Amino acid sequence: MQNQLKGACIIGQSGGPTAVINASAYGAIKSALDSPYITRVLGAANGIVGVLNDKLYDLNREDEYELTLLINTPSSELGSCRYKIADFNEDDTDYKRILEIFKKYDVRYFFYNGGNDSMDTCDKINRYMQKVGYECRVMGIPKTIDNDLYGTDHCPGFGSAAKYIATTCMEVSKDARVYDRGMITIIEVMGRNAGWLTGSAALATKYGAGPDLIYLPETPLTLEKIYADVVKLYEKQGKVLVAVSEGIRDADGNLIASIFTDTTDDKDNFGHRQMGGLATRLATELKHLTGAKVRGIELSLLQRCAAHLASKTDVDEAIMAGKVAVESAVNGENGKMVAFERLYVGGEYRCETKLVSLSDVANYEKKVPVEWIAPKHNNVTDDFINYVEPLIQGWPLRFYEHSLPRYAKLKKILAE
Amino acid sequence: MQNQLKGACIIGQSGGPTAVINASAYGAIKSALDSPYITRVLGAANGIVGVLNDKLYDLNREDEYELTLLINTPSSELGSCRYKIADFNEDDTDYKRILEIFKKYDVRYFFYNGGNDSMDTCDKINRYMQKVGYECRVMGIPKTIDNDLYGTDHCPGFGSAAKYIATTCMEVSKDARVYDRGMITIIEVMGRNAGWLTGSAALATKYGAGPDLIYLPETPLTLEKIYADVVKLYEKQGKVLVAVSEGIRDADGNLIASIFTDTTDDKDNFGHRQMGGLATRLATELKHLTGAKVRGIELSLLQRCAAHLASKTDVDEAIMAGKVAVESAVNGENGKMVAFERLYVGGEYRCETKLVSLSDVANYEKKVPVEWIAPKHNNVTDDFINYVEPLIQGWPLRFYEHSLPRYAKLKKILAE
């Protein structure tokens, strides 16, 4: 093999967890353990923070069965962080420390699984190592429920979150239409800048029971417009279900949620400012406008950790992303992120991998194309639905004990 | 057969929906369709309100496959109501109307599926029909996620909600411990007067990932005590997960949530009072006390309609409750509710049915025994967990299309 490089590897997880980030970790760990070029497999405790603190788990000492259960385990089992690394031209303290740790363990491979910021971290570490002439291959593994990573058709984590949102919207839709009196229900979905997750609620409507109105952050909105939409539908049909992104904005790009939270009387008993809750606030206003029974539901963390509703497509692709990152690095690639390309073969969805430059990916957000949003800015188009639908398909093997999920129990022995 | 009575039946659903109330409807409808004594099977649209409005669905005209899918369908497919019927000694208007409808369709069997209030409705209708000498058999079918019905070991709907809560707590527990900084997460669970649902979160902790603290409505609490518990744990372990009932109370029986909502400055931009959100409020206060990252999560409607996480035990028992109600009535029983008795045969959990008098059940709430709550009022005991655990077991057959739930599509043709 050309470009042969032998040494230890570090695998790290970063940013908000997903239902399948551990499936990517499994794919990477398994491939690394199997590779004759990787002498030792280390897991960074809490991402880059674990490297800085010399807190690395010796993954060679884990049981194979427990490692396999990572596929079943939501959230970031190695721990995550939201550490913003400096530009090394301005402050290279962290980089010197990382280099020191890399040398200590003879680390020649660094795999980092995360979103936009994590790819930026990856890119910077790679450029620093090149600058100082330390031979090391740095690869990014994509991850984000928000699906906003540039350079890839979609991201691991998104399909499972979308499936959770669609399923939950179907269930709530049934519940929200059950009474003999009017009811307005607002479901708040994550996605501060991109509406991929919120738009996925449309799958529920397509298959029989879902939101009537869907609001994304990509097109300008006003509270008045939303209220007018809801009231009109309420007067017509008595029950209205709305899916709204936490990140909806006005024409100036200001978060509409901030209209509610930036008021001075918005305090609790102790004089502290009240936290978010866009759905609840919209519901409260709509109660006054219509007299309807209302409910505001925030899907909160539930939508990003619902491994019990994971999509097989997503799980399989997440494992593949981790595997391809390791194999590509061993084969000589460097400074790349594994990305997905969508193909349709005989009308059937297929997903292949490609490699994109980390510097192209870092810090750029992929939003929902405006042409996939309905002209009235209160729904998504069929193109949007056709994009999401293949990503939620299938049921992965899940491990249960006592009818509850059985998660990986790693020993997490610190490397010396 | 003795006590032979031939005629139509009405099946109605009432109160808050559950993941399995339609499974009970299926059990009752199927048995009624199969019975030679029941000439016609009518479904009341929105419970007793449908009877009063002469809005009854002709269930003989439904497709069998779609009726079977009721087992898969959350919420009350016939529609629900929260209609409080008067005492007939004070106002018999509704009762005269019900009698008129019963006579119009030759209704001789009335099956009502609901909680405490619905059993009260059932009981009153039964006593009125006896008073006026109209031969009719009235049977109650239990239902409530709250598990607070008297006279039965447990209620259909509870096991599935408990399974949802335990599973969700396991997932959130993973997510809530992922970062390298402190975090406090509060999960708010339904149950205004009884802590059965909140206590079920302890199953998650038993099997590896769940709340550290659990607060029920049955024992007196103060905000100060809760804050002290959380802060102490936070200082020790950096991450704290709390499950709290929406119905926690102080020593005088006042809802602790009302401390937050009954303030005058607690208004939105339009001068309207803000709705609940105990979890969010607790989280906000704890942020100020500790500086931790916090999350307040309200499980809201999700916990009562999560058919995708239904317990097989619960589904099977729900079907059985509907079936036994019909069979018992055909065999001459009247004025009873189907109740469950728990047996252990060779250490294995078994559930049998018995009949209890409607008048004994109506309007009495079964709370968690105080001896099943930990002395410090911040957890439940092993006896509680052993009680709940059998009820969440097993996976019922679920029907999916396009990897999303496939719900019953009833024709709902109005009876003439």
Interface residues (C-beta under 8 A of the other chain):
Chain A: P17 A45 N46 G47 V49 T73 P74 S75 S76 E77 G79 S80 C81 R82 Y83 K163 A166 T167 T168 M170 E171 V172 K174 D175 A176 R177 V178 Y179 D180 T185 L203 A204 Y207 G208 A209 I259 F260 T263 D265 D266 K267 D268 N269 F270 H272 R273 Q274 M275 G276 G277 T280 R281 A283 T284 E285 K287 H288 V294 R295 G296 I297 E298 S300 L301 L302 R304 C305 A306 A307 H308 L309 S311 E389 I392 Q393 G394 W395 E401 H402 S403 L404 P405 R406 Y407 K409
Chain B: P17 A45 N46 V49 T73 P74 S75 S76 E77 G79 S80 C81 R82 Y83 K163 A166 T167 T168 M170 E171 V172 K174 D175 A176 R177 V178 Y179 D180 T185 L203 A204 Y207 G208 A209 I259 F260 T263 D265 D266 K267 D268 N269 F270 H272 R273 Q274 M275 G277 T280 R281 A283 T284 E285 K287 H288 V294 R295 G296 I297 E298 S300 L301 L302 R304 C305 A306 A307 H308 L309 S311 E389 I392 Q393 G394 W395 E401 H402 S403 L404 P405 R406 Y407 K409
